[in-house]
């Protein structure tokens, strides 16, 4: 007699791997978006007090500086109405430029850039002084991120969250507010080996002035930005020179005997240049972190983890055969020629979010034709969003 319960037919191996990769792509996109756009998670470093900057940084912030090619600093001297639209549009643009469906290395939250939204500037700085400030802030962020990670990496695997009051020496007060608030501490410690603060990330940054994004219909690829060499080039395969993009430079901000250290270019030129440098470094030293070593035992740096991946695979019909990373090798693109799955779903959601932010701006401009007066509670802080008190 047939059972009332219909057993699901086992999916082909290639389809199970395809669905698993899609789920990982969706997790990756969501994590990157949250930390680049969402006011609850984006890092808003203090720029007027480096001691405060160090105290504010969580381990989640520190790890998110890793496995990136550059830092992007969105500066402003006054509160204006477009920060949410800019951040969402910027995120979508960067992701579209960097991501290759099924093939990008996404474990350990690898991405082209880490976006920062520093507190409001104390004064409206010209490009030169702004570049100098951003370089000093970036150096402080990199140094503190490395200090935090070294301290956590050296903790005993048996260390527990109950030992975090007060935190161990050089460790942050808070591990994080997102995934790190739930993840097992032993797993977080183990992951530190494969969060790599790349030399390229230390060496070059992009500065965006929020005031420049003054048209909701602006093509963000043409947004003027500052591309800045920090002067810290230890560990690079070769020095950085702006000579390859000399014909696309609008103006040089700083000139030295070693060439320009800060130039004004369009965002798309800056991104092209960063991606070229990233390829140069990968060709010279190999991919960092190593895709095979870092995904041993299906570790992924917080996307889903071994348990989550295996549980999902089992539900889809995966048998007893071994399952190993990286997920960039899971999809047979001769069979799956089009992009679908969790990555597409997340991409569609983010595109809709950008359209909704634009519509909010339009409605706000209709309701408040005069410059918007921010609430008194917001005027008491130089942070764009004062969400957390710790």
PyMOL commands that set and color helices and strands:
alter all, ss='L'
color gray80, all
select helices_A, chain A and resi 13-36+50-56+59-64+83-98+107-109+127-153+161-163+179-181+185-194+199-203+210-212+220-222+243-248+267-285+291-294+296-298+305-316+327-329+342-367+376-379
alter helices_A, ss='H'
color red, helices_A
select strands_A, chain A and resi 68-75+111-116+204-209+224-229+251-256+259-266
alter strands_A, ss='S'
color yellow, strands_A
deselect
rebuild
show_as cartoon
